[in-house]
Amino acid sequence: NLDALLTDQTAQKHAIDEIVSLVKARGIDGVNVDFEYDGNPAQSYSQAYTDFLTKLNSQLKQSIPNSQLTISVYASSAKATRLYDIAAIAPHVDGIFMMAYDFYSAGADNAMPTAPLNGAKNGKYSYDVATAVDDFLKKIPADKLILGVPYYGYSYLMYEPKPFTETRPAYSWRGKPAAQTIAYVSENVTADKTGWDSDGK
């Protein structure tokens, strides 16, 4: 669907007209565009996405002065472009929301944090929030970066309470991994500091 939109000027005009119309009708401040593109598109799609945002921003500002256009992108987007040429997009949006979560998911073979704060520089994790922020700030001004943090983590079924320990298979009779909010954990889980990861935090 995203490929089809990005190669069809008529569809883009429809989308932009409808977005502007909805922002006006609802009396809201603006819109956040969240195209979660899976895979590695050709450069032409990346350029088409930047062009789409440029047109949307222009029409939004003309029709609704002081309106805001923000986009949501993966935490790795400043490192691995995919659809998002962060430096090219930045002048045409008011903010870039970095989704700093799901670095590791509920299906991981080993217990990992959804948003490790540190650990990439010493090789513990393949990537982390602090490194992602640094990568973004090499491409965009700090006042355009919005850091999205998770108020949840994954509760893994593990063989022992230590970071990186092997997780039990999803079909285990003991249950399956689940997302849990900070509120739930604070109220129901007794902290076991033997499992605390000082890098990931």
C-alpha positions, 0 to 999 in steps of 0.5 A, spaced: 500 500 500 505 504 501 509 503 495 502 504 491 501 511 494 508 513 493 508 512 486 501 515 485 501 523 485 493 522 484 493 518 491 498 523 494 493 529 492 487 525 495 491 523 502 493 530 503 487 533 501 483 529 506 489 530 512 488 537 511 480 537 511 480 532 517 485 537 521 481 543 519 474 539 521 477 537 528 480 543 530 487 540 532 494 542 531 496 538 526 498 531 524 503 525 525 505 521 519 507 514 521 509 510 515 512 503 518 515 501 512 518 494 512 524 492 508 529 496 504 526 500 498 529 503 492 532 510 493 526 512 489 521 510 494 525 514 499 525 520 495 518 520 494 516 519 501 520 526 502 516 529 496 510 527 499 512 530 506 514 536 503 507 537 499 503 535 505 507 540 510 506 546 504 499 545 504 498 544 511 501 550 513 498 554 507 491 552 509 492 552 517 497 557 519 501 554 525 499 547 524 504 542 526 507 536 521 511 531 525 513 524 523 514 517 527 520 513 525 524 507 527 530 508 532 534 505 527 532 510 521 538 515 522 543 509 521 539 505 516 535 509 511 530 505 509 524 509 507 527 515 511 532 520 509 532 523 516 537 529 513 532 531 507 526 530 511 528 534 517 527 541 513 520 539 511 517 537 518 516 540 525 518 534 529 521 527 528 518 522 533 524 517 534 520 510 536 525 508 541 522 501 543 522 494 540 529 494 539 528 487 541 521 483 541 517 478 545 519 473 540 527 473 542 531 467 543 534 471 549 531 475 555 533 482 552 530 489 554 525 493 549 529 499 549 536 498 552 539 505 554 546 503 553 550 497 551 552 498 544 559 501 544 561 495 549 558 490 544 553 488 549 547 490 544 547 491 537 544 498 538 541 502 544 537 508 545 543 513 547 547 511 540 540 512 536 539 519 539 547 521 537 546 518 530 539 522 529 543 529 532 548 528 527 543 529 522 537 534 525 537 539 530 536 537 537 529 541 537 526 537 532 527 530 535 522 527 539 524 521 544 518 516 544 520 511 550 516 505 552 512 504 558 512 497 558 517 491 557 517 484 555 516 479 561 520 473 558 519 465 560 526 464 562 531 458 565 534 463 570 533 470 572 539 473 568 540 478 562 541 474 556 539 468 559 535 463 554 528 464 553 523 458 554 519 457 547 513 460 546 509 453 546 512 452 553 506 449 558 509 455 563 505 460 558 508 465 553 512 472 553 507 478 554 508 485 554 507 488 561 507 496 563 511 499 568 505 500 573 503 492 572 510 491 574 511 496 580 505 493 583 506 485 582 513 484 581 518 483 586 525 486 583 530 481 583 537 485 582 541 479 580 537 480 573 539 487 573 543 490 567 547 496 569 548 497 561 541 497 559 538 499 565 
